[in-house]
Amino acid sequence: MDITLAITGASGAIYARRTLALLAASGRVETINLIVSSTAEVVARVELNADIKNAGTAKINAWLGLDAGSKLIRVWRLDNFAAKPSSGSYKQAGMIIVPCSMGTLGAIASGAGTNLIHRAADVCLKERRKLVLVPRETPYNAIHLENMLRLSHAGARILPASPSFYHKPATIDELVDHVCYRILDQFDIPHSDASAWTGEEVQQ
Ligand SMILES: Cc1cc2nc3c(=O)[nH]c(=O)nc-3n(C[C@H](O)[C@H](O)[C@H](O)COP(=O)(O)O)c2cc1C
């Protein structure tokens, strides 16, 4: 399958890096169309010391530890409205925005997008393709909540970056993976999830 992944300027760049790595390792994805907002580049630097400014495929492959020659990830510029994910006639499984800022959420909810991330998300909604949004803000104000409800009514899946603790995560990576596995689940992409709830008896 082809899929689009966008990274925006909310906290949680690590979720984006890990989701990309899991998609790449899944063997189920032919092309990942990657779009990175300019604030996402700043957050990646602040949180991960990563330089993904104006990154092309080579830089992104290095960031993810993929082979230098890998063609799996195709990077599109934020202002390129002629990019493949901008068109409904481009057949793809859907789109993930991880992490999703309140700014991007609002732009999509209003239908008045101004960049390729907003446009690609809008296309997924109109074509009834999967659109998975991973919002990150706290606390939410009423506008954030109304935007999420509006998008949910329009067909988006709101998957907040809210890791669980029942699998007893011992590291940040284990916390992060739990959220990323839930993202992959939305597309039925297999992963080695040791954190899925097993339904065991719990002492009440
Ligand atoms: C270090 C840093 C952390 C941020 N964290 C958040 C956040 O968690 N959630 C959010 O909605 N915005 C956050 N912002 C603000 C957004 O980046 C800002 O609203 C930006 O305009 C979003 O643009 P984008 O959606 O095009 O990336 C953060 C900004 C910076 C620099």
The ligand as a MOL file (V3000), in Angstrom:
LIG
                    3D

  0  0  0     0  0            999 V3000
M  V30 BEGIN CTAB
M  V30 COUNTS 31 33 0 0 0
M  V30 BEGIN ATOM
M  V30 1 C 9.0610 23.1080 20.8970 0
M  V30 2 C 7.6430 23.3640 20.4940 0
M  V30 3 C 6.6380 22.5540 20.9900 0
M  V30 4 C 5.3110 22.7480 20.6140 0
M  V30 5 N 4.3560 21.9010 21.0930 0
M  V30 6 C 3.0910 22.0110 20.6540 0
M  V30 7 C 2.1180 21.0530 21.0500 0
M  V30 8 O 2.3810 20.0930 21.7920 0
M  V30 9 N 0.8730 21.1460 20.5100 0
M  V30 10 C 0.5310 22.1630 19.6520 0
M  V30 11 O -0.6130 22.1790 19.2000 0
M  V30 12 N 1.4310 23.1100 19.2830 0
M  V30 13 C 2.7030 23.0510 19.7580 0
M  V30 14 N 3.6420 23.9820 19.3530 0
M  V30 15 C 3.1900 25.1270 18.5610 0
M  V30 16 C 3.0590 24.7880 17.0680 0
M  V30 17 O 4.2940 24.3760 16.5680 0
M  V30 18 C 2.5640 26.0360 16.3010 0
M  V30 19 O 1.2140 26.2840 16.6330 0
M  V30 20 C 2.7140 25.9000 14.8100 0
M  V30 21 O 2.1440 27.0530 14.1900 0
M  V30 22 C 2.0560 24.6750 14.2440 0
M  V30 23 O 2.2540 24.6720 12.8460 0
M  V30 24 P 2.1500 23.3280 11.9980 0
M  V30 25 O 0.8680 22.6750 12.3930 0
M  V30 26 O 2.1450 23.8140 10.5890 0
M  V30 27 O 3.3420 22.5070 12.3130 0
M  V30 28 C 4.9820 23.8110 19.7210 0
M  V30 29 C 6.0090 24.6100 19.2050 0
M  V30 30 C 7.3130 24.3820 19.5880 0
M  V30 31 C 8.3940 25.2570 18.9920 0
M  V30 END ATOM
M  V30 BEGIN BOND
M  V30 1 1 1 2
M  V30 2 1 2 3
M  V30 3 2 2 30
M  V30 4 2 3 4
M  V30 5 1 4 5
M  V30 6 1 4 28
M  V30 7 2 5 6
M  V30 8 1 6 7
M  V30 9 1 6 13
M  V30 10 2 7 8
M  V30 11 1 7 9
M  V30 12 1 9 10
M  V30 13 2 10 11
M  V30 14 1 10 12
M  V30 15 2 12 13
M  V30 16 1 13 14
M  V30 17 1 14 15
M  V30 18 1 14 28
M  V30 19 1 15 16
M  V30 20 1 16 17
M  V30 21 1 16 18
M  V30 22 1 18 19
M  V30 23 1 18 20
M  V30 24 1 20 21
M  V30 25 1 20 22
M  V30 26 1 22 23
M  V30 27 1 23 24
M  V30 28 2 24 25
M  V30 29 1 24 26
M  V30 30 1 24 27
M  V30 31 2 28 29
M  V30 32 1 29 30
M  V30 33 1 30 31
M  V30 END BOND
M  V30 END CTAB
M  END
